[in-house]
Amino acid sequence: MTVINNKKQLTVYLILLVAIIIISNIVSRSLFFRFDLTDNKMYSLSNSSKQIIRKLDDRIIAKVYFSKDIPGQLANSRRYLQDLLEEYEAYSRGHFHFEFITPDNDKKIQEEAHDYGIFPLQAQVVENDKLEIKNIYMGLVFLYNGKQEVIQAIQTTEGLEYILTAAIKKITATDLKTVGLVSRENKAFSTARLDQNLSQTYTIRNLSLNHPIAADIQTLLMHGIDDTLSSEQFYNLDQFLMRGGQLFIGAGYVIAQLQEGLGYLNKSNLFNFLEHHGLRINRDLVIDQVCGQVQVQQRHGFFNIATAANYPPFVTIQKFDKENLIVRGLEQVRLFFLNEITPSDSSLHFTPLLQTSDKTGTVAISGIPRQGMLGRYSVIEGYNLTPHIRNSQYSNPAMTLFPHGPKTVAAMVEGDFRSYFAGNDLYNTKPGFRARSIGNTRILLVTDNELFNDTRAGGIPENIDFMLNSIDYLSGDKELIEIRSRTVTARPLDKLSDGKRQFWKWLNIVLPALSVILLGIYRWKRDLDKRKLLEGIYG
């Protein structure tokens, strides 16, 4: 043990102690040790975020406008946000800085926040034993080289790292990549949800195939094609692929009219184009025992009652290739009215992305009677989409048969493509015509014909993750895929057989009762032994 004998020695020890504390703090700013036991390490900064923040070549400032008294249900957002910002600062090599600002009672700071586009939110708080509505600030702005990127409200920790990193990536990018979306004039599809998510990291441009696709568009989105495309439209699409463009397309044979209980056959000539480029689509409708539900009306006496029924054409995908970057972090994808995909060109690399379960079936095209005007019936070529419900007017036994194993319903082909017009003298002599693709061209196909539609697959959160992952991958922007996949929106339960389900059901019924009985027997036996012991001692 060291003994301090004089004032000078005490001063030296104090100086050394202060120096050690300062050095320890400086070192600890870039060293983190955190136990994160979550499955996807959602409370630790991802490698992608570290890489993006380390690439900063100039100073970026985060001004965080947060009220002091945050209601309990929102208070965790501030702590989690501060933890993330501290890690960003530590890994930025001095280029990232942040400050928390309290604007509650300062008009000047409030005006500053308003100028950035950050406005107060209304929240319920309990003050003086009363429930009151209070205005609170929960936003931030990134400032970088005269540019700004605003996050107006941070009300949840879910996906917060992705939101922050995407904003940093966007504000520091010298030129945002452009994604093209083919718009069909005769379609009323809404893609607002996908557009909103894409706008965080891309510029979005609606376009038509009637004109050549602009050179700055690297990735093209298409869906809802159910009519005949002209040769000129195909030529523009083909030459986009030949110059190394990336195509993400939703295309299938089923045009569903669920209210009518039938699906029309999509007779577009698009399928010939896709088959030429390595993707053959089978016409049979794919159904799956692992599926979503629909509401059907059933007659009970004088009343019609809405009943939820399993509906196999609403396929739920729950098994993913853990080695594939696009899908390995996903838990679930839900798609509608699908067809199987098989490769049609062995020279191209074919990658299955989404496959159905081990209990898969098909519904073949058939002649379906349809009532028209004046009560007259006609037969159309299509699919019987009526669900099968016992003891009701809905009877479609085909919806109960699942004899097949997994079928591929989403796939990607890549490699050296040959032009669709290579043998067409009318087009292959045009100036600038390319007969073979350059670069690494890819086509990613999902057989949901309304893939991006907000009222179909595009309106489901877990599907948006799959779509954004696909677009990032095709655009060569893979850094955000890892972060996005860490936030799980669905944790589906494993499918159990009837035998296992019954076993666990009865175990949950019997085990609690049996435990109480055994506990009672144990306590009765213990009291009995204690009584006998006392009788032996005291007679």
Buried (B, 14 or more C-beta within 10 A) or exposed (E): EEEEEEEEEEEEEEEEEEEEEEEEEEEEEEEEEEEEEEEBEBBBBBEBBBEBBEBBEEEBBBBBBBBEEBEEEBEEBBEBBBBBBBBBBBBBEEBBBBEBBBBBEEEEBBEBBEEBEBBBBEBEBEEEEEEEEBEBBBBBBBBBEEEBBBBBBBEEBBBBBBBBBBBBBBBBEEEEBBBBBBBBEEBEBBBEBBBEBBEBBBBBBEBEBEEBBEEEBBBBBBBBBBEEBEBEBBBBBBBBBBBBBBBBBBBBBBBBBBEBBBBBBBEBEBBEBBBBBBBBBBBBBBBBBBBBEBEBEBEEEEEEEEBEBBBBBBBBBBBBBEEBBBBBBBBBBBBBBBBBBBBBBEEBBBBBBBBBBBBBBBBEBEEBEBEEEEEEEEEBEBBBBBBBBEEBEBEBEBBBBBEBEBBBBBBBBBBEBBBBBBEBEEBEEEEEBBEEBEEEBBBBBBBBBBBBBBEBBBBBEBBBBBBBBBBBBBBEBBBBBBBBBBBBBBEEEEBEEEEEEEEEEEEEEEEEEEEEEEEEEEEEEEEEEEEEEEEEEEE
